[in-house]
């Protein structure tokens, strides 16, 4: 028995979700790289940074991945109003600002 034919709207929605996920992972990797470079300058070893990256990826749930859609929508809303949403990573006396620019 063959699968029922899917509506083109569902196919387009699935493609849009996949593209969104790719963009989320791209932004995540860029943010992780910026943080890692800042911490290397503070003297943190590559092993510690790599362990943190591995741990973060393992612990990221589907719900947390979906949460990025909220942050993205909020960033767009703030942008339309003329503002900029910032995400900050703070390590002791060092602050790394990660800006989210709407697509």
C-alpha positions as CSV (number, residue, x, y, z in Angstrom):
1,X,0.0,0.0,0.0
2,X,1.5,3.4,-1.0
3,X,1.6,6.4,1.3
4,X,-1.1,9.0,0.8
5,X,-0.1,12.0,-1.3
6,X,1.0,14.9,0.8
7,X,-0.3,18.4,0.3
8,X,2.3,20.8,-1.2
9,X,1.7,23.2,1.8
10,X,2.9,20.5,4.2
11,X,6.0,19.8,2.0
12,X,6.8,23.5,2.0
13,X,6.3,23.8,5.7
14,X,8.7,20.8,6.3
15,X,11.3,22.5,4.1
16,X,10.9,25.7,6.0
17,X,11.4,24.0,9.3
18,X,14.5,22.2,8.0
19,X,16.0,25.5,6.7
20,X,15.2,27.1,10.1
21,X,17.0,24.4,11.9
22,X,20.1,24.7,9.7
23,X,20.1,28.4,10.4
24,X,19.7,27.8,14.2
25,X,22.7,25.4,14.1
26,X,24.8,27.8,12.1
27,X,24.1,30.7,14.5
28,X,24.8,28.4,17.5
29,X,28.1,27.3,16.1
30,X,29.1,30.9,15.4
31,X,28.3,31.9,18.9
32,X,30.1,28.9,20.4
33,X,33.2,29.8,18.3
34,X,33.2,33.4,19.5
35,X,32.9,32.3,23.1
36,X,35.7,29.7,22.7
37,X,38.1,32.2,21.2
38,X,37.4,34.6,24.1
39,X,38.0,31.9,26.6
40,X,41.2,30.8,24.8
41,X,42.5,34.3,25.3
42,X,41.8,33.9,29.0
43,X,43.9,30.8,29.1
44,X,41.3,28.0,29.0
45,X,42.5,24.8,27.4
46,X,41.1,23.4,24.2
47,X,40.1,20.2,26.1
48,X,37.9,22.2,28.5
49,X,36.2,24.1,25.7
50,X,35.6,20.9,23.7
51,X,34.2,19.1,26.7
52,X,31.7,22.0,27.2
53,X,30.7,21.9,23.5
54,X,30.1,18.1,23.7
55,X,28.1,18.5,26.9
56,X,26.0,21.3,25.6
57,X,25.1,19.4,22.4
58,X,24.1,16.2,24.4
59,X,21.9,18.1,26.8
60,X,20.0,20.2,24.2
61,X,16.5,18.9,24.1
62,X,13.9,19.4,21.3
63,X,12.1,21.8,23.6
64,X,15.2,23.9,23.9
65,X,15.8,23.9,20.2
66,X,12.2,25.1,19.7
67,X,12.9,27.9,22.2
68,X,15.2,29.5,19.6
69,X,12.1,30.1,17.5
70,X,10.8,32.3,20.3
71,X,14.1,34.2,20.6
72,X,14.2,34.7,16.8
73,X,10.6,36.0,16.7
74,X,11.4,38.3,19.6
75,X,14.5,39.6,17.9
76,X,12.5,40.4,14.7
77,X,9.8,42.2,16.8
78,X,12.5,44.3,18.6
79,X,14.2,45.0,15.2
80,X,10.9,46.2,13.6
81,X,10.5,48.5,16.6
82,X,13.9,50.0,16.0
83,X,15.8,48.0,18.7
84,X,18.3,45.2,18.9
85,X,18.0,42.1,21.0
86,X,21.3,41.1,22.6
87,X,22.4,37.8,24.1
88,X,25.3,38.0,26.5
89,X,27.7,35.4,27.9
90,X,29.4,36.6,31.1
91,X,32.5,34.9,32.5
92,X,33.7,36.7,35.7
93,X,34.7,40.2,34.6
94,X,34.5,39.4,30.8
95,X,31.3,39.9,28.8
96,X,30.8,38.5,25.3
97,X,27.9,40.1,23.4
98,X,26.2,37.9,20.9
99,X,23.9,39.9,18.7
100,X,21.0,38.3,16.9
101,X,20.2,40.0,13.6
102,X,16.9,39.1,12.1
103,X,17.0,37.2,8.8
